[in-house]
């Protein structure tokens, strides 16, 4: 059977971990919170490496992945995947700002690092520094700006209007409190009522000491990207790495292929091959 992806997204600090756990309770769905790391600034190589890693972790044909950075890849999600389902969590701005501020305290992942408004510090090797856009504002204001742009820049509305059967918005407050909201999500995912599983006790409140779970993408990227582009299918990636039949098709634009071709990791591979063939 073809793989169907269920994508959960939202600003963060809005119940994303709880949503992943809830989806994972359902028969036939394998779910992961922040499974597959992708930076906020679009990186096509990282995106497809993450997809491959997720496919390789399970034999289920419905894969749910919930992370804030998937918003940056909505165009690829709707272009390249068979009947994707997208759930957008939205929590009140003030609560998100308060939660991020409390969780990360002195750490700052939202302000321009060299800007005059930067306050706090950014751990050098912390991957979260790439998860968020940057603003020349103090941390708390920058988080607020991030929330506003996440929901109000028009991208989510555009895709919801274009694919209303494949995308739904859920208020975090309703998701936390209402089993009816849980049922609406499962109906959206076409799960039969007799198979629906509910558990209102799974709400997560992560502490600052509970680090995000990441899939490492430090593996070498695929070597046959040129062939993959020629075939205009994802078989060069998914079938080689996951050995699974999928209906996912990749149709790279010239700009995206140019980004892949010049990606630092790809250049390393090219240089290695040139040395070997010299």
C-alpha positions as CSV (number, residue, x, y, z in Angstrom):
1,X,0.0,0.0,0.0
2,X,1.2,3.6,-0.6
3,X,2.5,5.5,2.4
4,X,0.3,8.3,3.7
5,X,1.9,11.0,5.8
6,X,0.1,12.9,8.5
7,X,1.9,16.2,9.3
8,X,1.3,18.1,12.5
9,X,2.6,21.6,12.8
10,X,2.2,24.8,14.9
11,X,4.4,27.3,16.6
12,X,5.6,25.0,19.3
13,X,4.7,24.9,23.0
14,X,1.1,24.2,21.9
15,X,0.6,20.5,22.5
16,X,2.7,19.1,19.6
17,X,4.1,16.3,21.8
18,X,0.6,15.4,23.0
19,X,-0.7,15.3,19.4
20,X,2.0,12.9,18.4
21,X,1.2,10.6,21.3
22,X,-2.5,10.8,20.6
23,X,-2.0,9.9,16.9
24,X,0.3,7.1,17.9
25,X,-2.5,5.5,19.9
26,X,-4.4,4.8,16.8
27,X,-4.3,1.5,15.0
28,X,-2.1,1.6,11.9
29,X,-0.5,4.9,12.6
30,X,3.2,5.3,13.7
31,X,3.9,8.7,15.1
32,X,6.9,10.7,16.2
33,X,7.3,14.1,17.8
34,X,9.9,16.2,16.1
35,X,10.9,13.2,14.0
36,X,13.4,14.2,11.4
37,X,15.2,17.5,11.9
38,X,14.7,20.2,9.3
39,X,15.9,23.8,9.6
40,X,13.4,26.7,9.3
41,X,15.2,28.0,6.2
42,X,14.2,25.5,3.5
43,X,16.8,22.8,2.9
44,X,15.5,20.3,0.4
45,X,18.3,17.7,1.2
46,X,17.5,17.8,4.9
47,X,13.8,17.5,4.2
48,X,14.0,14.4,2.1
49,X,16.6,12.8,4.3
50,X,14.2,13.3,7.2
51,X,11.4,11.7,5.2
52,X,13.6,8.7,4.4
53,X,14.6,8.3,8.0
54,X,11.0,8.3,9.1
55,X,10.0,5.7,6.6
56,X,12.9,3.5,7.6
57,X,11.8,3.5,11.3
58,X,8.5,1.7,10.7
59,X,6.6,-0.8,8.6
60,X,3.3,1.1,9.1
61,X,1.8,2.7,6.0
62,X,0.5,5.7,7.9
63,X,3.3,7.9,9.3
64,X,2.5,10.9,11.6
65,X,5.2,13.4,12.3
66,X,4.6,16.6,14.4
67,X,7.0,19.5,14.4
68,X,6.9,23.3,14.0
69,X,9.4,23.4,11.1
70,X,7.1,21.5,8.7
71,X,5.4,24.8,7.9
72,X,8.4,25.7,5.8
73,X,7.9,22.7,3.7
74,X,4.1,22.8,3.0
75,X,4.7,23.3,-0.8
76,X,6.7,20.1,-0.9
77,X,4.2,18.3,1.3
78,X,1.3,19.1,-1.0
79,X,3.3,18.6,-4.2
80,X,5.1,15.4,-3.5
81,X,3.0,13.3,-1.2
82,X,-0.1,11.1,-1.8
83,X,-3.2,12.5,0.0
84,X,-1.3,14.2,2.9
85,X,-3.2,15.1,6.0
86,X,-2.1,18.3,7.8
87,X,-3.2,19.2,11.3
88,X,-2.3,22.8,12.5
89,X,-2.3,23.4,16.2
90,X,-2.8,27.0,17.3
91,X,-2.4,28.2,20.9
92,X,-3.0,31.7,22.1
93,X,0.0,34.0,21.4
94,X,0.5,35.1,25.0
95,X,0.6,31.5,26.3
96,X,3.1,30.5,23.6
97,X,5.4,33.4,24.4
98,X,5.2,32.7,28.1
99,X,5.9,29.0,27.6
100,X,8.9,29.5,25.4
101,X,10.3,32.2,27.7
102,X,9.9,29.9,30.7
103,X,11.3,26.8,29.0
104,X,14.4,28.4,27.5
105,X,15.0,31.1,30.1
106,X,18.4,32.7,29.2
107,X,18.6,30.8,25.9
108,X,17.6,32.8,22.8
109,X,16.8,31.2,19.4
110,X,14.7,34.0,18.0
111,X,16.8,37.2,18.0
112,X,19.5,38.0,15.4
113,X,22.7,36.8,17.0
114,X,24.8,39.9,16.2
115,X,21.9,42.4,16.4
116,X,21.9,45.2,19.0
117,X,18.7,43.7,20.5
118,X,20.1,40.2,21.2
119,X,19.6,39.2,24.8
120,X,20.5,35.9,26.4
121,X,22.8,33.4,24.7
122,X,22.5,30.7,22.0
123,X,24.3,27.4,22.7
124,X,26.7,26.9,19.8
125,X,25.9,23.3,18.9
126,X,22.2,23.3,19.9
127,X,20.1,22.4,16.8
128,X,17.2,24.6,18.0
129,X,19.2,27.6,16.7
130,X,18.1,26.6,13.2
131,X,14.5,25.8,14.0
132,X,13.3,29.4,14.2
133,X,13.4,32.5,12.0
134,X,15.4,35.4,13.4
135,X,14.3,39.0,14.2
136,X,16.2,42.1,15.2
137,X,14.2,42.3,18.4
138,X,14.6,41.3,22.1
139,X,13.8,37.7,22.8
140,X,10.2,38.1,24.1
141,X,9.2,40.4,21.3
142,X,11.0,38.2,18.7
143,X,9.0,35.2,19.9
144,X,5.8,37.2,19.6
145,X,6.8,38.3,16.1
146,X,7.5,34.6,15.2
147,X,4.0,33.6,16.4
148,X,2.4,36.3,14.4
149,X,4.2,35.5,11.2
150,X,3.7,31.7,11.7
151,X,-0.1,32.0,11.6
152,X,-0.7,35.3,9.8
153,X,1.8,35.4,6.8
154,X,-0.9,33.9,4.6
155,X,0.9,30.5,3.9
156,X,-1.4,28.4,6.2
157,X,-4.5,30.1,4.9
158,X,-3.3,29.6,1.3
159,X,-2.9,25.8,1.6
160,X,-6.1,25.4,3.7
161,X,-8.1,27.1,1.0
162,X,-6.4,25.1,-1.8
163,X,-6.7,21.7,0.0
164,X,-9.6,22.0,2.5
165,X,-10.1,18.2,2.6
166,X,-6.4,17.7,3.6
167,X,-5.8,20.4,6.2
168,X,-7.5,21.3,9.5
169,X,-6.9,23.9,12.2
170,X,-7.2,22.9,15.9
171,X,-7.2,25.3,18.8
172,X,-4.7,23.9,21.4
173,X,-7.0,24.8,24.2
174,X,-9.8,22.7,22.7
175,X,-7.4,19.8,22.0
176,X,-6.3,19.8,25.6
177,X,-9.8,19.9,27.0
178,X,-12.3,18.2,24.6
179,X,-12.7,14.6,23.6
180,X,-15.0,16.0,20.8
181,X,-12.0,17.7,19.3
182,X,-10.0,14.5,19.4
183,X,-12.9,12.8,17.6
184,X,-13.0,15.5,15.0
185,X,-9.2,14.9,14.3
186,X,-9.8,11.2,13.9
187,X,-12.7,11.8,11.6
188,X,-10.5,14.1,9.6
189,X,-8.1,11.2,9.3
190,X,-10.9,8.8,8.1
191,X,-10.5,6.5,11.1
192,X,-13.7,4.4,11.7
193,X,-15.5,5.3,14.9
194,X,-15.1,1.7,16.2
195,X,-11.3,2.0,15.9
196,X,-11.0,5.4,17.6
197,X,-8.8,5.4,20.7
198,X,-9.1,8.2,23.3
199,X,-7.0,9.0,26.3
200,X,-7.3,12.5,27.8
201,X,-4.5,11.8,30.3
202,X,-1.7,11.9,27.8
203,X,-1.2,15.7,27.8
204,X,2.5,16.5,28.1
205,X,4.1,19.5,29.8
206,X,7.8,19.3,29.0
207,X,10.3,20.6,31.5
208,X,13.4,22.5,30.5
209,X,15.4,19.4,31.2
210,X,13.5,17.3,28.7
211,X,15.4,17.8,25.4
212,X,13.8,17.4,22.0
213,X,14.0,14.0,20.3
214,X,15.9,14.2,17.0
215,X,16.7,11.9,14.2
216,X,20.3,12.4,13.2
217,X,20.7,13.4,9.5
218,X,24.5,13.3,9.6
219,X,24.5,10.4,7.2
220,X,25.8,11.0,3.7
221,X,23.0,12.2,1.3
222,X,22.0,10.1,-1.7
223,X,24.6,9.9,-4.5
224,X,22.1,9.6,-7.3
225,X,20.4,13.0,-7.1
226,X,21.1,13.8,-10.8
227,X,19.4,10.5,-11.8
228,X,16.5,11.3,-9.3
229,X,16.0,14.7,-11.0
230,X,16.0,13.2,-14.5
231,X,13.4,10.6,-13.5
232,X,11.4,13.2,-11.7
233,X,10.5,10.6,-9.1
234,X,11.5,9.9,-5.5
235,X,12.4,6.3,-6.3
236,X,16.1,7.2,-6.3
237,X,15.7,8.0,-2.6
238,X,12.8,6.1,-1.0
239,X,13.1,2.8,-2.8
240,X,16.9,2.5,-2.4
241,X,16.9,3.5,1.3
242,X,13.6,2.2,2.6
243,X,12.9,-0.6,0.1
244,X,9.2,0.3,0.2
245,X,6.7,1.0,-2.6
246,X,5.3,4.5,-2.3
247,X,3.2,6.8,-4.4
248,X,5.3,9.8,-3.4
249,X,6.6,11.7,-6.4
250,X,9.2,14.4,-6.4
251,X,9.1,17.1,-9.0
252,X,12.0,19.5,-8.3
253,X,11.9,23.0,-9.6
254,X,15.2,24.3,-11.2
255,X,15.8,26.4,-8.2
256,X,15.4,23.5,-5.8
257,X,17.7,21.3,-7.9
258,X,20.3,24.1,-7.9
259,X,20.1,24.2,-4.1
260,X,20.6,20.5,-3.9
261,X,23.5,20.5,-6.4
262,X,25.3,23.2,-4.4
263,X,24.5,21.8,-0.9
264,X,27.8,21.5,1.1
265,X,27.2,17.8,1.8
266,X,26.6,17.1,-1.9
267,X,29.7,19.0,-2.9
268,X,31.7,16.8,-0.5
269,X,30.5,13.7,-2.2
270,X,31.3,15.1,-5.7
271,X,34.8,16.0,-4.5
272,X,35.3,12.5,-3.0
273,X,34.2,10.9,-6.3
274,X,36.5,13.2,-8.4
275,X,39.5,12.3,-6.2
276,X,38.7,8.6,-6.5
277,X,38.4,8.8,-10.3
278,X,41.5,11.0,-10.7
